[in-house]
Amino acid sequence: MVPDPSIFDRISSARVANGNQEAANELVNYFRSRGEFRELFEALKMQSRIRIGLPAVATEGAAPLTSEQQDLLEKDLIEACREVGLGLLAQGRLEEGWMYMRPVGD
């Protein structure tokens, strides 16, 4: 799908007004509303990382996560897998949905 050009302005405005967390929220809502689940998963990862005080994107050489950060990130990623997997299954994309549902354990 071709992205709606206004999303870039909305993300930028959200970041300027309320910081990185709000920009990530805007991105998550955008992909969720469009049913773009693979992109949603990546946005949910960024949203979680920002929420727990990490850079939006993991980089090599970054400081190791604390056990608390690791637990929070893992919990959020399982929830992201569940949301994305169920969304893909609802679209009839069974193979892709199953890939995301496997870590969930449901």
C-alpha positions as CSV (number, residue, x, y, z in Angstrom):
1,M,0.0,0.0,0.0
2,V,1.1,3.5,-0.7
3,P,1.4,5.5,2.5
4,D,-0.9,8.4,3.1
5,P,1.5,11.4,2.8
6,S,-0.2,13.2,5.7
7,I,1.1,10.5,8.1
8,F,4.6,12.0,8.0
9,D,3.2,15.4,9.0
10,R,1.1,13.8,11.8
11,I,4.0,11.9,13.2
12,S,6.2,15.0,13.1
13,S,3.6,17.2,14.7
14,A,2.9,14.6,17.4
15,R,6.6,14.4,18.2
16,V,7.1,18.1,18.4
17,A,4.0,18.6,20.5
18,N,4.3,15.6,22.8
19,G,7.6,13.7,22.2
20,N,8.6,10.4,20.8
21,Q,6.0,8.3,22.6
22,E,3.2,10.3,21.0
23,A,4.8,10.0,17.6
24,A,5.1,6.2,18.1
25,N,1.4,6.1,19.1
26,E,0.4,8.0,16.0
27,L,2.4,5.5,13.8
28,V,0.8,2.5,15.6
29,N,-2.7,3.9,15.2
30,Y,-2.0,4.6,11.5
31,F,-0.9,1.0,10.7
32,R,-3.6,-0.5,12.9
33,S,-6.3,1.5,11.1
34,R,-5.0,0.4,7.6
35,G,-4.7,-3.2,8.6
36,E,-1.0,-3.2,7.7
37,F,-0.1,-5.7,10.3
38,R,3.6,-6.4,9.5
39,E,4.3,-2.7,9.7
40,L,2.2,-2.5,12.8
41,F,4.4,-5.1,14.5
42,E,7.5,-2.9,13.9
43,A,5.7,0.2,15.1
44,L,4.5,-1.6,18.3
45,K,8.2,-2.6,18.9
46,M,9.3,1.0,18.6
47,Q,6.4,2.1,20.8
48,S,7.4,-0.4,23.5
49,R,11.1,0.5,23.4
50,I,10.4,4.2,23.8
51,R,7.9,3.5,26.6
52,I,10.6,1.6,28.6
53,G,13.3,4.2,28.0
54,L,15.2,2.7,25.1
55,P,16.0,4.1,21.7
56,A,13.2,3.4,19.2
57,V,15.4,1.1,17.2
58,A,17.9,-1.4,18.6
59,T,21.5,-0.8,17.5
60,E,24.7,-2.8,17.8
61,G,26.8,-1.7,20.7
62,A,23.9,-0.4,22.8
63,A,24.0,-0.9,26.5
64,P,22.5,-4.2,27.6
65,L,19.0,-4.2,28.8
66,T,18.2,-4.4,32.5
67,S,16.2,-7.4,33.6
68,E,13.2,-5.1,34.2
69,Q,13.5,-3.6,30.7
70,Q,13.9,-7.1,29.2
71,D,10.8,-8.4,31.0
72,L,8.7,-5.4,29.9
73,L,10.0,-5.6,26.3
74,E,9.3,-9.3,26.2
75,K,5.7,-8.9,27.5
76,D,5.0,-6.1,25.0
77,L,6.4,-8.2,22.1
78,I,4.2,-11.1,23.0
79,E,1.2,-8.8,23.0
80,A,2.3,-7.3,19.7
81,C,2.6,-10.8,18.2
82,R,-0.9,-11.6,19.5
83,E,-2.5,-8.5,18.0
84,V,-0.7,-8.9,14.6
85,G,-1.2,-12.6,14.4
86,L,-4.9,-12.3,15.1
87,G,-5.2,-9.5,12.6
88,L,-3.5,-11.5,9.9
89,L,-5.6,-14.5,10.7
90,A,-8.8,-12.4,10.4
91,Q,-7.6,-11.3,6.9
92,G,-7.2,-14.9,5.9
93,R,-3.4,-14.7,5.9
94,L,-3.0,-17.9,7.8
95,E,0.6,-18.7,7.2
96,E,1.7,-15.2,8.2
97,G,-0.6,-15.1,11.1
98,W,0.6,-18.4,12.4
99,M,4.2,-17.1,12.3
100,Y,3.2,-14.3,14.8
101,M,1.0,-16.5,16.9
102,R,3.7,-19.1,17.6
103,P,5.5,-17.1,20.3
104,V,2.2,-16.3,22.0
105,G,1.6,-19.8,23.1
106,D,-2.2,-19.6,22.9
